[in-house]
């Protein structure tokens, strides 16, 4: 699929979403900044409605559907956060939403989908298997399949998170973005490059799910091995449409270890008193592991993307690292 989303589309999405999503806080992390000799700011999308930035894209996408399409309903596949965003957006439109998640989806995200009015379907051991089943449902029922990342309206909606941040602090030198399917990454990069083409945009994945890292290096889609991850929201494959856009607007990728993700989640709870999920912590992990040395002395925006973590997982991370600092 060829993506045609532009910075202007993000501006239009920002206008549509004004007052319907939270303008989430932008906070300066003095503790991390001192540790890594970099001016690090957190865009706290973990405090967004439904606990993640994903509601932005979902609302923007459903605004684009016709009354007839909304009457038939929507379906999607998700590791959890896109699902909650879509369930919420569909409820506001009085539309039915069938949500397919893989069986490793955290209980807190499953509960959120049901609480927000989505019909939860658990299928497959990976995101890709859940997605294949959701496409089948779409074909069988006539529902609109709402892709979590390869969609112009989704990308434009996600990009509004960066738009808010740059309106508050227009002089960032770089942006660090958790990279899953690429919807947020593409949207944020379009905003950053429109404001200043010299801004560096760096995506972060885990070694357990590294398709962006290797595809970016190769300049094409490549096969990679997947393992279980603490950052399950970033897990899964990528598509040609998003890759084509990323190759135009993203500067680099780094990979973090699972232990680093756990440590970063614990650090955020301990030092800033915010509960975040592994997917939202990978940027912090990259800083703490010294993977972003090129940004020393720079002013950097780091997207903290979600807060939907099971309490027992957070307790596990605290037990792992609570006595080591």
N, C-alpha and C positions, 0 to 999 in steps of 0.2 A: 504494500500500500504506500502510495506517495503522499507524504504529509505536506500541507501548504500553509500551516499556521505561521503567523507573523507577530511581531511586537504589537502592531495595531490591534490584532485579535485579543491580545492580553489586556490592552487598555480597555477594550470594549467589555471583556469579561469582568474587569475590575469595576466598571460602571454598573453592570448587571448585578454583581454580587454585593455591592455596597449595602451594608445594613443587614445582610442575610448570613454573613459569616463573621467571625471575630477578626478584628484587626489585632493579631496576636502580638505580644510584647517582643521587643528587641532589647536584649539585655547584654551588657558588657560583662564578660567573665574575667574579673581581675585575677582569679586564682590560676586559671589555665593560661591566661596571657603572660603572667609572670613566669610560669613554668617553661613555656616554649618560646619566650621572647618574641611574641607576636600579639598584635592587638586583635583578640578574638571576640566576636559578637555572636550571640545565639538568637536566631529567629525561632521563637518558641511555638512552633506549630503543634507541639504536643498538647498545647492548651486550646487547640481549635475544637469546634463542635465535632462530636463523635471521636475525639481524641487523636485526630490526625488531619493533615492537609488535604486528604483525599476528598473531603466533602466539597471542596472548591470545584474540582473538575466534574464531579457528579452533578452538582447543581447546574453548572454551565452547560453540560451535555443535555440534560433533560429539558432545559430551556429551549433547546434547538429542535426538539421533537414535535411532531404534529399531534393534534388531538387524537387522531386515529391511531397513531403509533403508541401514544400513552394509554389508550384504551386497551390495546393488546398486551401491554405490559413490557417489562424489560427483564433481561437476565444477564448474568456476568459470572466470571470466575475471579476469585480473589484469595489472597492469603489472609484477608480479614479486614484491613482498613478501607480499601476501596469498596468492599461489600457493605460496610457500615455506612460509608458516605452515600452509596447508591440507595440503600434501604431508607435512609433519612430523606434524601432528595425525592425518592419515589412517593414516600408518604405525604410530602407536601403537595404533590401533584395528583394524589389519590390514584396512583398507578400501582399495579402489582409488580413485585420484584422477586424473582426466583434467583437465589444466590448459591453458587456452588463453591465449596471450599475443600481443600485437601484435608486429610485426616490429621495432619500435624498442626492445624490451626488452633491457637490457644483458646482455652475455654472463655476467657474474658471477651474475645472477639466474637465467638459464637453467640454468647449471651447478648452482646450488643446488637448483632444482626437481628435476632429475634425481638429484642426490646424495641428496636426501631421500626418493626413492622415487616421485615424481610422474611421470605420463606427459605429457611436454611436447608441446604442439601449437601451432605458430606460425601465426597466421591474422590477416590484416587489417593495415592501416597505423595503426589507432587502437584505443584501448581499447574504444570503442563497437562497432567491427566484431568484435573478439575476443569481446565479451560476447554479441552476437547469435548468433555461431556456437556458443558454449558453451550457450546456451539451446536451440538446435537439437539439440545432442548430448544434453542432458537429456531432451528430448521423445522422442528416438529410442531412448534406452537405458534410461529409467526411473531414471537417476541423480538424486540430489538436487542441485539447483543451489544452491551456497552463495554468496549475494550478498556482495560485499566490504564493503558498507556499509548497505544497506537491509534490516536484519535485527535484531530485538531482541536475540538472543543475541550477535551480532557486536558490536553497540554496547556491550552490558553488559561483554563481555570487554575491549574496548578501554578502557573507562572505568576498569578496575582500575589502569591506569598512573597516572592522576591520584589515585586513592584512596591508593596507596602514597606519593605525593609529599605529599599533605595530611596524612597520618598523621605524617610527619616534620616538616613545616613547615606548621602549620594556619592561618597568618595571611597568606597571599598576598592581595594586593590585586587581582591580575589574572592571567590565563592567556593565553598566546599559543600558538596551535595551527596547525600546517600543515593545510590543508583540501583534501582530495582529493574522495572521494565523500561524506565527512561522517560516517563511522562513528566515528572517533576524536574528531572535533569534538563530536559529539552526546554521546558518553560522558563526555568530559572536562567539558563544560558542565554536564551533569546532576550530576556530583560537586561542581563548584565552586558551583553555585547552591544545592545542598542544604546545603552547609556554611555559605555566606553569600550571600544573594541579591544583595548589593551588589558581589560580585566581578565584575570586567569580564572577559568572554571575547571574545577577538579572533582571528578566523581569518585566515590568510595564504595567498594564492595568487600565482601569477605572471600577468603580463599575457598570457602565451601560453596560459593555460587559466584564464579568469576567471569561470566561471559562477556561483560563490557570490557574488562581489562584486556582480554586476549583478542577480542574482535577489533578493538581500537588499535592495538599494536599491529594487527594484520591488515587492517583496512577492509575487512570483510567478515561475515559471519563465520564462526568456527565452532567445532564441537568441543565441549569441555566436560569435565567430570563434576558431578554435584555430590555434596555430602550434607548431612543434617547441620543446621545452623541456628545459633541464638538469634540471628537476624532473619527470621523466617519471612518477614515482610519484603525482603529484597531477593528472595529465592525465586529462581526460574529463568527461563530463556528470554531472549530479546528478538526483535524483528528488524527486517531490512529497512522499513520506513523510519523507525527511530534511529537506527544506525546511520543512515544517510544524513539525517539532521545533526546528530551528535558529531559526526566527522567534520561538519562545518563550524560548529559553535563551542565545542568542548576542547580543552587543552590537554588534559591528562587524566589518568586513573591510577589509584593505588588500592592495594589489597591489605586487609587487616586480618589478624588471627582471631579465632573464636574466644580465646582467653582474654584478648584485648577488649572485645565487645563486652564481655561480662564485667571486666574491671571498669570500663567506662560507664556502664549503667550504675554500678555501685558508687563510683566517684560522683556522678551527678546527684544521686540521692544524698550522699554524705556531705558534699560541699555546697550544693545549691538547693538541696531539699526539694528536688523535683523527681518524680517517678517517671522514667522514660523506658521505652522498649528498646531491644537490641538494634533494630533497624534505625532508630533515631540516634543511636549512640556511636555509629561507625566513624563519623567525622571527628568526634572527641578522641576515639581510639587511635585514629590516624595521627592526630597531633601528639598524643601521649607516647606513641611508638616511634616518633621522630621521622615519620614518613613524609612530612611536609616542611622539611628544612628550607626549601626554596622560598617559603613564605615568611621567613624570619624578618622581623622589622616592618612587616606589612600590616595593613588593616584588612581583616578577613571576616566575611560573613559565613557562618556555619549553620546549616539548616538542621534543627532538632525536630524530627518529623512526626513523632508519635509517642503516645503514653500508654498504649494498650498492651500492658504486660501482666501476666498472671502473678498474683501475689506470691505464690510458692516459688516461681522462677526468680523473682526479686530477692526472696529470702535465701535462695540457693546462692545467688551472686554475693550477697552480704556475708554468708557463711564462708564462701571461697576467699573473699578479700577483706573482710571486716577487720581481721587482726594483722593485716600485712602492711598497713599504712601508719 
